[in-house]
Amino acid sequence: MKDLTRQYEIAKQNSKEFMKNGQISAYLNALLEMNRYKRLMVAIVAN
């Protein structure tokens, strides 16, 4: 769980940097990555 949380936070930081730099495609990919980690964390907590 700690690993997923850390990866989520890294993706979150990356998404902010991509948005600041105007890299929309990379920003959207980072949001998708964040969504994937969030769903995994919810699934782990549910079990």
SVG drawing of the C-alpha trace seen along z (x, -y; Angstrom):
<svg xmlns="http://www.w3.org/2000/svg" viewBox="-14 -26 21 35">
<polyline fill="none" stroke="black" stroke-width="0.4" points="0.0,0.0 2.9,-2.4 4.4,-1.7 1.1,-2.5 0.7,-5.7 4.2,-6.8 3.7,-6.0 0.4,-7.9 2.1,-11.0 4.9,-10.8 2.3,-10.7 0.5,-13.6 3.7,-15.7 4.5,-14.8 1.0,-15.8 1.4,-19.2 4.8,-19.7 3.5,-18.6 0.6,-21.0 2.9,-23.9 5.0,-23.1 2.1,-22.8 2.7,-19.2 -1.0,-18.2 -0.4,-14.7 2.0,-13.8 -0.4,-15.5 -3.3,-13.3 -1.1,-10.2 -0.1,-11.1 -3.8,-11.6 -4.5,-8.1 -1.6,-6.7 -3.0,-8.4 -6.4,-6.9 -4.9,-3.4 -3.1,-3.7 -6.2,-5.2 -8.3,-2.2 -5.7,0.3 -5.6,-1.4 -9.4,-1.3 -9.4,2.4 -6.8,3.2 -8.7,1.4 -12.0,3.1 -10.5,6.6"/>
</svg>
